[in-house]
Amino acid sequence: MNPLKPLAVAAICAAIVAFSPPAASAHSSVDAKAPDVLVVGGTPAGVAAALAAARRGERVTLVSASDDLGGALTDAMMDQWDLNVTSDDAPVERGIFAEIHARLGDAFTPDAAARTLASMVAAEPQVTVWYDDAPTSVVTARTKDGVTIERVNFRTASGDSADVAAPVVVDATDDGDVAALAGARYDLGRQDTGLDERMQAVTLMFTIEGVDWSALVSSYDEKRFGPGGATDRTAWGYAGLMGQYKTLDPAVLVRDLNLGHVASGAVTVNAIDVVGIDGLDPSQLDLARRLSVAEAPHLVEFLRTNLHGFENARLGVFAPAIYVRETRHIKGLERLTATDVWSGDVPSDSIGLASYPLDVHPVDATDEPAYAPVRHVYGVPFGVMVPAGIDNLLVASPAISATHLAAGSARIIPTTIEEGEAAGAAAALALRERVDFDDIAQGTRLIAELREDLADHGSIVGSPAPALKLAVGSGSRQTS
């Protein structure tokens, strides 16, 4: 699928994931094949779910489809956080995300992210990790309220099969793969709008060498570039400049720039959107890669001519994977809407707070932003993580039950980490109380117990003070 030359691919692999993860547990391990909690997805949310369950005494098997932990942080080169903060930059999210953020900082390399997540998991003896195993099927049994997952089958890197049976399962895959395999209902892209099933644009991250970062930082001109800014590690905005840029293909958009300055001196670029791509179709992702690889040299040449600090810029390497913002939206017991986000609703079953703007990337080249880039602190309801009709499954990923517009905010990685931590805690609660997840969602006492447990472990789950509901100004950074 990768059109780059072999030498470039080797360079990417060395630059992006230059470490060996801990050895995966053998598939013959009885404990690993029959844990208390199965977490599918080596994403940051999956790591959070595994840590949260293990810290509450549960035996966890965490299964990653790739050879590392990190998901988009490692494979797609997403090297900056989209933070959930208030108008004065105070965090509204702590817990396990705060642990990860403290280790990595605001910007980081894919290698640092992979090492950090692997070390955090390795510190928990209750967690076993399988690498290079992708879910292929799910065995379910009928119950009075729907179905329960009895076991999940995986395809290993060697082509063999393996299965795990657990009383509770967390789907932390970005696309809600386990939920879909189990028969959960879902919308695709903006299907809930009644228009079509088209999805938000996808992006291929890449690096640029030879940038004079200090010159870039000192030259940010808001009159010329519009809202944005530059620091010693990140730069964002430049919509005024990019309005002059013409892409090579009508399916490619470059409306602004989000840049990261890594320790090696390279600059990471999150800028090229490709519209009309089905994020579940490998052939279309391959098309998006080819369009982006063709566009990147053209963009670099434009920046060399028009942006101070880029005079000697040259193209570096591309991320191994495309960053996909949206695919499935699983139907849950509740659904997060844009109104919930915009109004700053904090329901009584919130398992954490978020505030990222409704940043809905275009599905068509003619699309304009649906909402102003302002923040409102809102709560993530537990019910959006519970697939309707499946008793023992939680979803912690961009595939939670949300509308197309609401997903523009809820899709960011810190929020999915928050969901992962809540899923791990809820799994432990369900096992201890011998209840299903819909029992927790509909039970006032159980929800209160879950929220109290999360708060005891450092999460922020309560209604924010009135001051926290103030919107952040339109210059706030949006990077993904």
Secondary structure, DSSP 8 states (H G I E B T S, - for coil): ---S-HHHHHHHHHHH--S-------TT-HHHHS-SEEEE--SHHHHHHHHHHHTTT--EEEE-SSSSS-THHHHS---B----B-TTS-BS--HHHHHHHHHH-SB--HHHHHHHHHHHHHT-TTEEEE-S-EEEEEEEEE-SSSEEEEEEEEE-TTS-EEEE--SEEEE--TT-HHHHHTT--EEETTGGGTS------EE--EEEES--HHHHHHT--HHHH-S-EE-SSEEEE-HHHHTT---SSTTEE---EEEEE-TTS-EEEE--EE-S--TT-HHHHHHHHHHHHHHHHHHHHHHHHHSTT-TT-EEEEE-SS-B----EEE-BSS-B-HHHHHTT---TTEEEEE--------SSTT---SS-S----EEEEGGGGSBTTBTTEEE-STTSSB-TTTHHHHTSHHHHHHHHHHHHHHHHHHHHHT--HHHHHH-HHHHHHHHHHHHHTT---S---GGGGS---TT-----
